[in-house]
Amino acid sequence: MTDMTIGKVADVVGVGVETIRFYERRKLIEQPPRPREGGYRIYSDATVRRLHFIRRA
């Protein structure tokens, strides 16, 4: 996999975007930094794996 935006991560993991934001607020996953030049936050493969784990738990 490559790095993905929140919408693509939500599709791959099978949860909604708001669920990912909820996990960020609860500190279950780390929110990626905002790019300096603007654009979308990019989620790493490690975050996708962690979201899969959380969903299965």
PDB file with SEQRES, HELIX, SHEET and CRYST1 records, atoms N, CA, C and O in Angstrom:
SEQRES   1 A   57  MET THR ASP MET THR ILE GLY LYS VAL ALA ASP VAL VAL          
SEQRES   2 A   57  GLY VAL GLY VAL GLU THR ILE ARG PHE TYR GLU ARG ARG          
SEQRES   3 A   57  LYS LEU ILE GLU GLN PRO PRO ARG PRO ARG GLU GLY GLY          
SEQRES   4 A   57  TYR ARG ILE TYR SER ASP ALA THR VAL ARG ARG LEU HIS          
SEQRES   5 A   57  PHE ILE ARG ARG ALA                                          
HELIX    1 AA1 ILE A    6  VAL A   13  1                                   8    
HELIX    2 AA2 VAL A   17  ARG A   25  1                                   9    
HELIX    3 AA3 ASP A   45  ARG A   56  1                                  12    
CRYST1    1.000    1.000    1.000  90.00  90.00  90.00 P 1           1          
ATOM      1  N   MET A   1       0.839  -1.195   0.000  1.00  0.00           N  
ATOM      2  CA  MET A   1       0.000   0.000   0.000  1.00  0.00           C  
ATOM      3  C   MET A   1       0.873   1.244   0.000  1.00  0.00           C  
ATOM      4  O   MET A   1       2.038   1.218   0.397  1.00  0.00           O  
ATOM      5  N   THR A   2       0.285   2.306  -0.448  1.00  0.00           N  
ATOM      6  CA  THR A   2       0.986   3.588  -0.391  1.00  0.00           C  
ATOM      7  C   THR A   2       0.307   4.444   0.656  1.00  0.00           C  
ATOM      8  O   THR A   2      -0.744   4.077   1.182  1.00  0.00           O  
ATOM      9  N   ASP A   3       0.900   5.578   0.956  1.00  0.00           N  
ATOM     10  CA  ASP A   3       0.284   6.490   1.914  1.00  0.00           C  
ATOM     11  C   ASP A   3      -1.042   6.992   1.352  1.00  0.00           C  
ATOM     12  O   ASP A   3      -1.164   7.222   0.149  1.00  0.00           O  
ATOM     13  N   MET A   4      -2.039   7.162   2.229  1.00  0.00           N  
ATOM     14  CA  MET A   4      -3.394   7.464   1.777  1.00  0.00           C  
ATOM     15  C   MET A   4      -4.018   8.611   2.561  1.00  0.00           C  
ATOM     16  O   MET A   4      -3.596   8.936   3.671  1.00  0.00           O  
ATOM     17  N   THR A   5      -5.032   9.213   1.954  1.00  0.00           N  
ATOM     18  CA  THR A   5      -5.822  10.239   2.632  1.00  0.00           C  
ATOM     19  C   THR A   5      -6.842   9.553   3.539  1.00  0.00           C  
ATOM     20  O   THR A   5      -7.017   8.336   3.477  1.00  0.00           O  
ATOM     21  N   ILE A   6      -7.504  10.330   4.369  1.00  0.00           N  
ATOM     22  CA  ILE A   6      -8.434   9.770   5.345  1.00  0.00           C  
ATOM     23  C   ILE A   6      -9.594   9.025   4.679  1.00  0.00           C  
ATOM     24  O   ILE A   6     -10.049   8.007   5.200  1.00  0.00           O  
ATOM     25  N   GLY A   7     -10.067   9.507   3.556  1.00  0.00           N  
ATOM     26  CA  GLY A   7     -11.164   8.840   2.863  1.00  0.00           C  
ATOM     27  C   GLY A   7     -10.767   7.472   2.332  1.00  0.00           C  
ATOM     28  O   GLY A   7     -11.533   6.515   2.437  1.00  0.00           O  
ATOM     29  N   LYS A   8      -9.582   7.380   1.768  1.00  0.00           N  
ATOM     30  CA  LYS A   8      -9.097   6.093   1.255  1.00  0.00           C  
ATOM     31  C   LYS A   8      -8.841   5.119   2.401  1.00  0.00           C  
ATOM     32  O   LYS A   8      -9.140   3.930   2.290  1.00  0.00           O  
ATOM     33  N   VAL A   9      -8.287   5.627   3.503  1.00  0.00           N  
ATOM     34  CA  VAL A   9      -8.055   4.775   4.672  1.00  0.00           C  
ATOM     35  C   VAL A   9      -9.385   4.228   5.185  1.00  0.00           C  
ATOM     36  O   VAL A   9      -9.495   3.042   5.493  1.00  0.00           O  
ATOM     37  N   ALA A  10     -10.388   5.089   5.275  1.00  0.00           N  
ATOM     38  CA  ALA A  10     -11.698   4.661   5.752  1.00  0.00           C  
ATOM     39  C   ALA A  10     -12.273   3.557   4.872  1.00  0.00           C  
ATOM     40  O   ALA A  10     -12.845   2.593   5.382  1.00  0.00           O  
ATOM     41  N   ASP A  11     -12.126   3.688   3.559  1.00  0.00           N  
ATOM     42  CA  ASP A  11     -12.621   2.661   2.634  1.00  0.00           C  
ATOM     43  C   ASP A  11     -11.876   1.339   2.814  1.00  0.00           C  
ATOM     44  O   ASP A  11     -12.495   0.275   2.847  1.00  0.00           O  
ATOM     45  N   VAL A  12     -10.566   1.405   2.931  1.00  0.00           N  
ATOM     46  CA  VAL A  12      -9.757   0.195   3.056  1.00  0.00           C  
ATOM     47  C   VAL A  12     -10.063  -0.535   4.366  1.00  0.00           C  
ATOM     48  O   VAL A  12     -10.178  -1.761   4.385  1.00  0.00           O  
ATOM     49  N   VAL A  13     -10.192   0.210   5.443  1.00  0.00           N  
ATOM     50  CA  VAL A  13     -10.403  -0.397   6.753  1.00  0.00           C  
ATOM     51  C   VAL A  13     -11.865  -0.806   6.949  1.00  0.00           C  
ATOM     52  O   VAL A  13     -12.151  -1.748   7.689  1.00  0.00           O  
ATOM     53  N   GLY A  14     -12.779  -0.111   6.298  1.00  0.00           N  
ATOM     54  CA  GLY A  14     -14.196  -0.437   6.437  1.00  0.00           C  
ATOM     55  C   GLY A  14     -14.880   0.323   7.550  1.00  0.00           C  
ATOM     56  O   GLY A  14     -15.831  -0.171   8.155  1.00  0.00           O  
ATOM     57  N   VAL A  15     -14.399   1.523   7.822  1.00  0.00           N  
ATOM     58  CA  VAL A  15     -15.022   2.397   8.816  1.00  0.00           C  
ATOM     59  C   VAL A  15     -15.287   3.748   8.162  1.00  0.00           C  
ATOM     60  O   VAL A  15     -14.850   4.000   7.039  1.00  0.00           O  
ATOM     61  N   GLY A  16     -16.003   4.610   8.868  1.00  0.00           N  
ATOM     62  CA  GLY A  16     -16.267   5.939   8.354  1.00  0.00           C  
ATOM     63  C   GLY A  16     -15.157   6.915   8.705  1.00  0.00           C  
ATOM     64  O   GLY A  16     -14.339   6.665   9.590  1.00  0.00           O  
ATOM     65  N   VAL A  17     -15.148   8.011   8.002  1.00  0.00           N  
ATOM     66  CA  VAL A  17     -14.155   9.065   8.259  1.00  0.00           C  
ATOM     67  C   VAL A  17     -14.307   9.582   9.689  1.00  0.00           C  
ATOM     68  O   VAL A  17     -13.312   9.829  10.371  1.00  0.00           O  
ATOM     69  N   GLU A  18     -15.541   9.745  10.138  1.00  0.00           N  
ATOM     70  CA  GLU A  18     -15.768  10.238  11.498  1.00  0.00           C  
ATOM     71  C   GLU A  18     -15.254   9.254  12.548  1.00  0.00           C  
ATOM     72  O   GLU A  18     -14.842   9.667  13.632  1.00  0.00           O  
ATOM     73  N   THR A  19     -15.274   7.979  12.243  1.00  0.00           N  
ATOM     74  CA  THR A  19     -14.728   6.979  13.165  1.00  0.00           C  
ATOM     75  C   THR A  19     -13.226   7.173  13.313  1.00  0.00           C  
ATOM     76  O   THR A  19     -12.690   7.083  14.418  1.00  0.00           O  
ATOM     77  N   ILE A  20     -12.554   7.435  12.216  1.00  0.00           N  
ATOM     78  CA  ILE A  20     -11.106   7.685  12.272  1.00  0.00           C  
ATOM     79  C   ILE A  20     -10.828   8.949  13.076  1.00  0.00           C  
ATOM     80  O   ILE A  20      -9.904   8.977  13.889  1.00  0.00           O  
ATOM     81  N   ARG A  21     -11.608   9.974  12.859  1.00  0.00           N  
ATOM     82  CA  ARG A  21     -11.424  11.213  13.635  1.00  0.00           C  
ATOM     83  C   ARG A  21     -11.679  10.976  15.117  1.00  0.00           C  
ATOM     84  O   ARG A  21     -10.989  11.540  15.967  1.00  0.00           O  
ATOM     85  N   PHE A  22     -12.679  10.132  15.434  1.00  0.00           N  
ATOM     86  CA  PHE A  22     -12.954   9.772  16.826  1.00  0.00           C  
ATOM     87  C   PHE A  22     -11.742   9.091  17.448  1.00  0.00           C  
ATOM     88  O   PHE A  22     -11.349   9.424  18.567  1.00  0.00           O  
ATOM     89  N   TYR A  23     -11.148   8.141  16.732  1.00  0.00           N  
ATOM     90  CA  TYR A  23      -9.962   7.449  17.229  1.00  0.00           C  
ATOM     91  C   TYR A  23      -8.809   8.422  17.454  1.00  0.00           C  
ATOM     92  O   TYR A  23      -8.034   8.265  18.398  1.00  0.00           O  
ATOM     93  N   GLU A  24      -8.696   9.422  16.589  1.00  0.00           N  
ATOM     94  CA  GLU A  24      -7.653  10.443  16.771  1.00  0.00           C  
ATOM     95  C   GLU A  24      -7.908  11.252  18.039  1.00  0.00           C  
ATOM     96  O   GLU A  24      -6.980  11.517  18.803  1.00  0.00           O  
ATOM     97  N   ARG A  25      -9.148  11.641  18.264  1.00  0.00           N  
ATOM     98  CA  ARG A  25      -9.471  12.417  19.466  1.00  0.00           C  
ATOM     99  C   ARG A  25      -9.222  11.619  20.736  1.00  0.00           C  
ATOM    100  O   ARG A  25      -8.825  12.184  21.755  1.00  0.00           O  
ATOM    101  N   ARG A  26      -9.451  10.312  20.685  1.00  0.00           N  
ATOM    102  CA  ARG A  26      -9.244   9.429  21.835  1.00  0.00           C  
ATOM    103  C   ARG A  26      -7.797   8.962  21.957  1.00  0.00           C  
ATOM    104  O   ARG A  26      -7.464   8.178  22.846  1.00  0.00           O  
ATOM    105  N   LYS A  27      -6.939   9.448  21.061  1.00  0.00           N  
ATOM    106  CA  LYS A  27      -5.497   9.139  21.062  1.00  0.00           C  
ATOM    107  C   LYS A  27      -5.212   7.659  20.806  1.00  0.00           C  
ATOM    108  O   LYS A  27      -4.178   7.148  21.236  1.00  0.00           O  
ATOM    109  N   LEU A  28      -6.116   6.967  20.110  1.00  0.00           N  
ATOM    110  CA  LEU A  28      -5.861   5.581  19.732  1.00  0.00           C  
ATOM    111  C   LEU A  28      -4.938   5.508  18.521  1.00  0.00           C  
ATOM    112  O   LEU A  28      -4.166   4.561  18.370  1.00  0.00           O  
ATOM    113  N   ILE A  29      -5.028   6.519  17.663  1.00  0.00           N  
ATOM    114  CA  ILE A  29      -4.097   6.651  16.550  1.00  0.00           C  
ATOM    115  C   ILE A  29      -3.602   8.090  16.538  1.00  0.00           C  
ATOM    116  O   ILE A  29      -4.247   8.995  17.068  1.00  0.00           O  
ATOM    117  N   GLU A  30      -2.453   8.275  15.928  1.00  0.00           N  
ATOM    118  CA  GLU A  30      -1.861   9.607  15.855  1.00  0.00           C  
ATOM    119  C   GLU A  30      -2.355  10.330  14.610  1.00  0.00           C  
ATOM    120  O   GLU A  30      -2.409   9.753  13.524  1.00  0.00           O  
ATOM    121  N   GLN A  31      -2.714  11.598  14.779  1.00  0.00           N  
ATOM    122  CA  GLN A  31      -3.142  12.394  13.630  1.00  0.00           C  
ATOM    123  C   GLN A  31      -1.897  12.820  12.855  1.00  0.00           C  
ATOM    124  O   GLN A  31      -0.956  13.359  13.438  1.00  0.00           O  
ATOM    125  N   PRO A  32      -1.889  12.579  11.543  1.00  0.00           N  
ATOM    126  CA  PRO A  32      -0.710  12.971  10.765  1.00  0.00           C  
ATOM    127  C   PRO A  32      -0.555  14.490  10.737  1.00  0.00           C  
ATOM    128  O   PRO A  32      -1.541  15.220  10.841  1.00  0.00           O  
ATOM    129  N   PRO A  33       0.667  14.957  10.599  1.00  0.00           N  
ATOM    130  CA  PRO A  33       0.879  16.407  10.542  1.00  0.00           C  
ATOM    131  C   PRO A  33       0.288  17.011   9.268  1.00  0.00           C  
ATOM    132  O   PRO A  33       0.198  16.357   8.230  1.00  0.00           O  
ATOM    133  N   ARG A  34      -0.105  18.257   9.379  1.00  0.00           N  
ATOM    134  CA  ARG A  34      -0.633  18.983   8.224  1.00  0.00           C  
ATOM    135  C   ARG A  34       0.538  19.403   7.335  1.00  0.00           C  
ATOM    136  O   ARG A  34       1.522  19.946   7.838  1.00  0.00           O  
ATOM    137  N   PRO A  35       0.454  19.163   6.035  1.00  0.00           N  
ATOM    138  CA  PRO A  35       1.553  19.555   5.133  1.00  0.00           C  
ATOM    139  C   PRO A  35       1.750  21.072   5.122  1.00  0.00           C  
ATOM    140  O   PRO A  35       0.780  21.828   5.171  1.00  0.00           O  
ATOM    141  N   ARG A  36       2.989  21.506   5.058  1.00  0.00           N  
ATOM    142  CA  ARG A  36       3.291  22.944   5.045  1.00  0.00           C  
ATOM    143  C   ARG A  36       2.717  23.645   3.830  1.00  0.00           C  
ATOM    144  O   ARG A  36       2.204  24.760   3.935  1.00  0.00           O  
ATOM    145  N   GLU A  37       2.800  22.998   2.678  1.00  0.00           N  
ATOM    146  CA  GLU A  37       2.357  23.633   1.437  1.00  0.00           C  
ATOM    147  C   GLU A  37       0.860  23.466   1.214  1.00  0.00           C  
ATOM    148  O   GLU A  37       0.357  23.811   0.144  1.00  0.00           O  
ATOM    149  N   GLY A  38       0.144  22.947   2.194  1.00  0.00           N  
ATOM    150  CA  GLY A  38      -1.289  22.716   2.039  1.00  0.00           C  
ATOM    151  C   GLY A  38      -1.546  21.329   1.498  1.00  0.00           C  
ATOM    152  O   GLY A  38      -0.611  20.570   1.241  1.00  0.00           O  
ATOM    153  N   GLY A  39      -2.772  21.009   1.330  1.00  0.00           N  
ATOM    154  CA  GLY A  39      -3.113  19.685   0.831  1.00  0.00           C  
ATOM    155  C   GLY A  39      -3.707  18.822   1.918  1.00  0.00           C  
ATOM    156  O   GLY A  39      -4.143  19.315   2.958  1.00  0.00           O  
ATOM    157  N   TYR A  40      -3.717  17.537   1.668  1.00  0.00           N  
ATOM    158  CA  TYR A  40      -4.353  16.587   2.567  1.00  0.00           C  
ATOM    159  C   TYR A  40      -3.338  15.947   3.500  1.00  0.00           C  
ATOM    160  O   TYR A  40      -2.168  15.779   3.158  1.00  0.00           O  
ATOM    161  N   ARG A  41      -3.816  15.596   4.683  1.00  0.00           N  
ATOM    162  CA  ARG A  41      -2.985  14.821   5.596  1.00  0.00           C  
ATOM    163  C   ARG A  41      -2.862  13.411   5.023  1.00  0.00           C  
ATOM    164  O   ARG A  41      -3.824  12.864   4.483  1.00  0.00           O  
ATOM    165  N   ILE A  42      -1.691  12.841   5.146  1.00  0.00           N  
ATOM    166  CA  ILE A  42      -1.416  11.524   4.587  1.00  0.00           C  
ATOM    167  C   ILE A  42      -1.208  10.532   5.733  1.00  0.00           C  
ATOM    168  O   ILE A  42      -0.386  10.755   6.621  1.00  0.00           O  
ATOM    169  N   TYR A  43      -1.965   9.439   5.697  1.00  0.00           N  
ATOM    170  CA  TYR A  43      -1.882   8.397   6.715  1.00  0.00           C  
ATOM    171  C   TYR A  43      -0.914   7.314   6.254  1.00  0.00           C  
ATOM    172  O   TYR A  43      -0.907   6.930   5.084  1.00  0.00           O  
ATOM    173  N   SER A  44      -0.110   6.834   7.170  1.00  0.00           N  
ATOM    174  CA  SER A  44       0.912   5.839   6.837  1.00  0.00           C  
ATOM    175  C   SER A  44       0.330   4.428   6.842  1.00  0.00           C  
ATOM    176  O   SER A  44      -0.780   4.198   7.323  1.00  0.00           O  
ATOM    177  N   ASP A  45       1.091   3.505   6.305  1.00  0.00           N  
ATOM    178  CA  ASP A  45       0.702   2.094   6.325  1.00  0.00           C  
ATOM    179  C   ASP A  45       0.573   1.587   7.761  1.00  0.00           C  
ATOM    180  O   ASP A  45      -0.296   0.767   8.058  1.00  0.00           O  
ATOM    181  N   ALA A  46       1.433   2.074   8.643  1.00  0.00           N  
ATOM    182  CA  ALA A  46       1.373   1.653  10.046  1.00  0.00           C  
ATOM    183  C   ALA A  46       0.040   2.051  10.677  1.00  0.00           C  
ATOM    184  O   ALA A  46      -0.525   1.291  11.462  1.00  0.00           O  
ATOM    185  N   THR A  47      -0.462   3.230  10.340  1.00  0.00           N  
ATOM    186  CA  THR A  47      -1.749   3.667  10.870  1.00  0.00           C  
ATOM    187  C   THR A  47      -2.878   2.793  10.332  1.00  0.00           C  
ATOM    188  O   THR A  47      -3.814   2.468  11.062  1.00  0.00           O  
ATOM    189  N   VAL A  48      -2.794   2.415   9.071  1.00  0.00           N  
ATOM    190  CA  VAL A  48      -3.810   1.532   8.481  1.00  0.00           C  
ATOM    191  C   VAL A  48      -3.796   0.184   9.198  1.00  0.00           C  
ATOM    192  O   VAL A  48      -4.855  -0.360   9.511  1.00  0.00           O  
ATOM    193  N   ARG A  49      -2.615  -0.355   9.458  1.00  0.00           N  
ATOM    194  CA  ARG A  49      -2.524  -1.632  10.183  1.00  0.00           C  
ATOM    195  C   ARG A  49      -3.105  -1.496  11.584  1.00  0.00           C  
ATOM    196  O   ARG A  49      -3.801  -2.393  12.059  1.00  0.00           O  
ATOM    197  N   ARG A  50      -2.824  -0.381  12.245  1.00  0.00           N  
ATOM    198  CA  ARG A  50      -3.358  -0.160  13.600  1.00  0.00           C  
ATOM    199  C   ARG A  50      -4.885  -0.056  13.572  1.00  0.00           C  
ATOM    200  O   ARG A  50      -5.558  -0.578  14.461  1.00  0.00           O  
ATOM    201  N   LEU A  51      -5.424   0.607  12.567  1.00  0.00           N  
ATOM    202  CA  LEU A  51      -6.881   0.719  12.450  1.00  0.00           C  
ATOM    203  C   LEU A  51      -7.516  -0.651  12.206  1.00  0.00           C  
ATOM    204  O   LEU A  51      -8.582  -0.942  12.749  1.00  0.00           O  
ATOM    205  N   HIS A  52      -6.878  -1.484  11.404  1.00  0.00           N  
ATOM    206  CA  HIS A  52      -7.365  -2.855  11.213  1.00  0.00           C  
ATOM    207  C   HIS A  52      -7.389  -3.593  12.551  1.00  0.00           C  
ATOM    208  O   HIS A  52      -8.353  -4.293  12.863  1.00  0.00           O  
ATOM    209  N   PHE A  53      -6.332  -3.434  13.334  1.00  0.00           N  
ATOM    210  CA  PHE A  53      -6.250  -4.076  14.635  1.00  0.00           C  
ATOM    211  C   PHE A  53      -7.366  -3.580  15.562  1.00  0.00           C  
ATOM    212  O   PHE A  53      -8.041  -4.382  16.207  1.00  0.00           O  
ATOM    213  N   ILE A  54      -7.556  -2.269  15.625  1.00  0.00           N  
ATOM    214  CA  ILE A  54      -8.593  -1.688  16.485  1.00  0.00           C  
ATOM    215  C   ILE A  54      -9.962  -2.190  16.076  1.00  0.00           C  
ATOM    216  O   ILE A  54     -10.788  -2.504  16.933  1.00  0.00           O  
ATOM    217  N   ARG A  55     -10.212  -2.269  14.799  1.00  0.00           N  
ATOM    218  CA  ARG A  55     -11.522  -2.711  14.321  1.00  0.00           C  
ATOM    219  C   ARG A  55     -11.781  -4.175  14.694  1.00  0.00           C  
ATOM    220  O   ARG A  55     -12.907  -4.546  15.025  1.00  0.00           O  
ATOM    221  N   ARG A  56     -10.748  -4.990  14.638  1.00  0.00           N  
ATOM    222  CA  ARG A  56     -10.913  -6.402  14.993  1.00  0.00           C  
ATOM    223  C   ARG A  56     -11.019  -6.632  16.489  1.00  0.00           C  
ATOM    224  O   ARG A  56     -11.577  -7.639  16.926  1.00  0.00           O  
ATOM    225  N   ALA A  57     -10.491  -5.710  17.274  1.00  0.00           N  
ATOM    226  CA  ALA A  57     -10.448  -5.894  18.738  1.00  0.00           C  
ATOM    227  C   ALA A  57     -11.830  -5.841  19.364  1.00  0.00           C  
ATOM    228  O   ALA A  57     -11.963  -5.978  20.580  1.00  0.00           O  
TER     229      ALA A  57                                                      
END                                                                             
